[in-house]
Amino acid sequence: MKSKNQTDVSEFFLMGITDDITLKPLIFSMFTSMYLITILGNLLIILTVSTDPHLRTPMYIFLSNLSFNDICLSTTIIPKTLVNIHAHDQSITYTGCLTQICFILLFCSFESCLLSVMAYDRYVAICYPLNYTMIMNLQTCGLLILLSLIISLVSSGLLGLMVLRLSFCTNVEIPLFFCELAQVIKLACSDTLVNYILIYLATIILNGIPISGIIFSYTQIASSVLRMSSVKGKYKAISTCGSHLSVVSLFYGTALGVYISSSFTTSVTNTAFAYVMCTLVPQMLNPFIYSLRNRDMEVALRKHFNKAMCLL
């Protein structure tokens, strides 16, 4: 197959979820609903944390950053998908595709780092309660968030820029509704060994290390909880970790589901739905998980809701 230099590739084609035109309105409605729920839910978390003095603690500062990151990740993917469905146009420019890859990598990496930092916060709170305010002060929170952002920026920038060295074949169809790094690399005609090596290294660093940190944190938390004599103390400790554990399970569980699905199925539709579950569903459900499973957040939301009703 004749190859073309990457500078000659002006656009890629996103194959979407299905070729069935009759299902396009349903898919458009589904993506629109998911986007609105994601934006409104996460904005509500951010506004609640920023306006309630009782929630200005490290745990909720990290949560508000997670909500902002979820908004950014969804915005990187869904609006372009909606435009393509509405216009019946599957194309995305080369520059737009590369930009989307970089931002998706950035926000996914940042989410992984934030979940690890939040696990560390719970570890300090439960295992070292007397020293918690000294260890997890606002300066430490800011440094942890900044470090997570820098790591995510460097890794996403490096992986994204390495796409520039690739030459692409005449077939530039991506079997998804957004530009995903691995799928784009598969379309390359030039040597991709360096790209795959960097992907594996980034996966180990940005997923392996955070997961190891989360496992270590919760192993220590479980050990501390088992040593507690008070049933009330055990319940309080477990309740403060429940929301975070649910979010972690959803984030990494859906990612594992995508890996398994892509390994055992060749169906474009099944693969696309697997990526919906991985990249969009966790961001939509996170606000509900923290609202329904967290007592402080539930009280704060009810308070703001009552104030809003009184104003009406």
C-alpha positions in Angstrom: 0.0 0.0 0.0 1.4 3.4 -0.9 2.2 5.5 2.1 2.0 9.3 2.5 4.0 11.5 4.7 2.2 12.8 7.7 2.2 16.4 6.4 0.1 15.1 3.4 -2.5 13.7 5.7 -5.0 16.5 6.1 -7.7 14.6 8.0 -8.8 11.3 9.6 -12.3 9.7 9.5 -14.0 8.8 12.8 -16.2 5.7 12.1 -18.4 6.4 15.2 -20.5 3.8 16.9 -22.7 2.5 14.1 -23.3 3.1 10.4 -27.1 2.7 10.8 -28.5 6.1 10.0 -31.8 5.3 11.8 -29.8 5.0 15.1 -28.0 8.3 14.7 -30.7 10.5 16.4 -30.8 8.1 19.4 -27.0 8.2 19.7 -27.0 12.0 19.4 -29.6 12.2 22.2 -27.6 9.7 24.3 -24.3 11.7 24.0 -26.1 15.0 24.6 -27.8 13.7 27.8 -24.5 12.3 29.0 -22.7 15.5 28.4 -25.3 17.7 30.1 -25.4 15.4 33.1 -21.6 15.4 33.3 -21.3 19.1 33.1 -24.2 19.9 35.5 -23.2 17.2 38.1 -19.5 18.2 38.2 -20.2 21.9 38.2 -22.5 21.3 41.2 -19.7 19.6 43.1 -17.3 22.4 42.3 -19.7 25.1 43.3 -20.6 23.3 46.5 -17.0 22.8 47.6 -16.0 26.4 46.7 -18.9 28.0 48.6 -19.2 25.8 51.7 -16.6 26.6 54.4 -17.0 23.1 55.9 -15.8 21.5 52.7 -12.6 23.4 52.3 -10.5 20.5 53.3 -7.9 18.5 51.3 -10.3 15.7 50.5 -12.8 18.1 48.9 -10.1 20.2 47.2 -9.0 17.1 45.4 -12.6 16.2 44.6 -13.3 19.6 43.0 -10.1 19.2 40.9 -11.3 15.7 39.9 -14.7 17.2 38.9 -13.1 19.9 36.8 -10.9 17.3 35.1 -14.0 15.2 34.3 -15.6 18.2 32.7 -12.5 18.8 30.6 -12.2 15.2 29.5 -15.9 15.0 28.4 -15.6 18.4 26.6 -12.6 17.1 24.7 -14.6 14.2 23.3 -18.4 14.8 23.2 -18.8 18.2 21.4 -16.8 17.0 18.3 -18.8 13.7 18.3 -22.1 15.6 18.4 -21.0 17.9 15.5 -20.0 14.9 13.4 -23.3 13.1 14.0 -25.4 16.2 13.3 -23.5 17.2 10.2 -23.2 13.6 8.9 -19.5 14.3 8.6 -17.0 11.7 10.0 -13.9 13.7 9.4 -11.5 15.4 11.8 -8.5 17.4 10.8 -4.9 16.0 11.4 -4.2 18.9 13.8 -7.6 18.4 15.5 -6.9 14.7 15.9 -3.5 15.3 17.4 -4.8 17.9 19.7 -7.6 15.6 20.9 -5.1 12.8 21.5 -2.9 15.1 23.7 -5.8 16.4 25.7 -7.4 13.0 26.3 -4.0 11.7 27.5 -3.5 14.7 29.7 -6.9 14.4 31.4 -6.8 10.6 31.8 -3.3 10.8 33.3 -4.3 13.6 35.6 -7.3 11.6 36.8 -5.2 8.6 37.5 -2.7 10.8 39.5 -5.6 12.5 41.4 -7.1 9.2 42.4 -3.8 8.1 43.8 -3.4 11.4 45.7 -6.9 11.1 47.1 -6.0 7.6 48.4 -2.9 9.0 50.1 -5.1 11.7 51.7 -7.4 9.0 53.2 -4.4 7.0 54.3 -3.0 10.0 56.3 -6.4 10.9 57.7 -7.1 7.4 59.0 -3.6 6.1 59.9 -2.2 9.4 61.3 -5.3 11.4 62.4 -3.4 13.5 65.0 -0.9 14.7 62.4 -3.3 15.0 59.5 -3.7 18.8 59.5 0.1 19.2 59.7 0.9 16.7 56.9 -2.0 17.5 54.5 -2.0 21.3 54.7 -3.1 23.6 51.8 0.5 23.9 50.6 0.9 20.2 50.4 -2.4 19.9 48.5 -1.3 22.5 46.0 2.1 20.8 45.5 0.5 17.3 45.0 -2.0 18.7 42.4 0.8 20.7 40.7 3.1 17.6 40.6 0.2 15.5 39.1 -0.4 18.1 36.5 3.2 18.4 35.5 3.6 14.6 35.2 0.5 14.5 33.1 1.5 17.4 30.8 5.0 15.9 30.2 3.7 12.4 29.4 0.8 13.5 27.2 2.9 16.0 25.4 5.7 13.5 24.7 3.3 10.8 23.5 1.3 13.2 21.4 4.4 14.8 19.8 5.8 11.3 18.9 2.8 10.9 16.5 4.4 13.7 14.4 7.2 11.4 13.3 4.8 8.9 11.8 3.8 8.5 8.2 0.3 7.3 7.4 -1.2 5.0 4.8 -4.1 6.0 2.5 -6.5 4.3 4.9 -7.0 6.9 7.7 -10.3 5.5 9.2 -10.3 5.3 13.0 -12.9 2.7 14.3 -14.0 5.0 17.1 -15.9 8.2 17.7 -12.7 10.1 18.8 -9.0 10.0 18.2 -7.4 7.4 20.4 -3.6 7.1 20.4 -3.3 3.4 19.9 -5.8 3.4 17.1 -4.1 6.2 15.3 -0.7 4.5 15.6 -2.2 1.4 14.0 -2.8 3.4 10.8 0.8 4.3 10.5 2.9 2.9 7.7 6.3 3.9 9.2 8.1 2.2 12.1 6.0 2.5 15.3 8.3 0.6 17.7 9.4 3.7 19.6 5.8 4.8 20.0 4.7 1.5 21.5 7.7 1.4 23.8 6.7 4.9 25.1 3.0 3.8 25.5 4.1 0.8 27.6 6.4 2.9 29.7 3.7 5.6 30.2 1.1 2.9 31.1 3.5 1.6 33.8 4.3 5.0 35.2 0.8 6.6 35.0 -1.3 3.6 35.8 1.0 1.1 37.5 2.5 3.5 40.1 -0.9 5.1 41.0 -2.6 1.7 41.3 0.3 0.5 43.5 -0.1 3.6 45.7 -3.8 3.1 46.0 -3.3 -0.6 46.9 -0.7 0.3 49.5 -2.8 3.1 51.0 -5.9 0.9 51.4 -3.8 -2.0 52.8 -2.6 0.3 55.5 -6.1 1.7 56.0 -7.6 -1.8 56.3 -4.9 -2.7 58.9 -5.7 0.4 60.9 -9.5 -0.1 60.8 -9.1 -3.7 62.0 -7.1 -2.5 65.0 -9.9 0.0 66.0 -11.9 -1.1 69.0 -14.8 1.3 68.4 -17.5 0.1 66.0 -18.4 3.7 65.4 -14.8 4.6 64.5 -14.6 1.7 62.1 -17.9 2.8 60.4 -16.7 6.4 60.1 -13.4 5.3 58.6 -15.0 3.0 56.1 -17.6 5.6 55.1 -15.0 8.2 54.3 -13.3 5.8 51.9 -16.4 4.3 50.3 -16.9 7.0 47.7 -13.3 7.1 46.6 -13.1 3.3 46.3 -16.2 3.3 44.2 -14.7 6.0 41.8 -11.4 4.1 41.6 -13.2 0.8 40.9 -15.3 2.5 38.1 -12.3 4.3 36.5 -9.9 1.3 36.4 -12.7 -1.3 36.0 -14.0 0.2 32.8 -10.4 0.7 31.5 -9.8 -3.0 32.1 -13.1 -3.8 30.4 -12.0 -1.9 27.3 -8.7 -3.8 27.2 -10.5 -7.2 27.5 -13.2 -6.1 24.9 -10.6 -5.0 22.4 -8.8 -8.3 22.8 -11.8 -10.6 22.3 -14.0 -8.7 19.8 -13.5 -7.3 16.3 -16.9 -5.5 16.3 -16.6 -1.8 15.8 -19.8 -1.2 17.6 -18.8 -3.3 20.7 -15.4 -1.6 20.8 -17.0 1.9 20.6 -19.5 1.1 23.4 -16.6 -0.2 25.5 -14.8 3.1 25.0 -18.0 5.0 25.9 -18.1 3.1 29.2 -14.4 3.9 29.8 -14.1 7.6 28.8 -17.6 9.0 29.4 -19.5 7.0 32.0 -17.1 7.4 35.0 -17.1 11.2 34.5 -20.9 11.2 34.5 -21.3 9.0 37.5 -18.6 10.4 39.8 -20.7 13.4 41.1 -23.6 11.0 42.0 -21.2 8.6 43.8 -19.8 11.4 45.9 -23.2 13.0 46.5 -25.0 9.8 47.5 -22.2 8.0 49.4 -20.7 11.0 51.2 -22.5 12.4 54.3 -20.8 15.8 54.3 -21.4 16.4 50.6 -25.0 15.2 50.9 -25.7 17.7 53.8 -24.0 20.6 51.9 -26.0 19.8 48.7 -29.2 19.7 50.7 -28.4 23.0 52.3 -27.8 24.7 48.9 -30.9 23.1 47.5 -33.0 24.5 50.4 -31.5 28.0 49.9 -32.3 27.9 46.2 -35.9 26.8 46.9 -36.3 29.7 49.4 -35.1 32.2 46.8 -37.6 30.8 44.3 
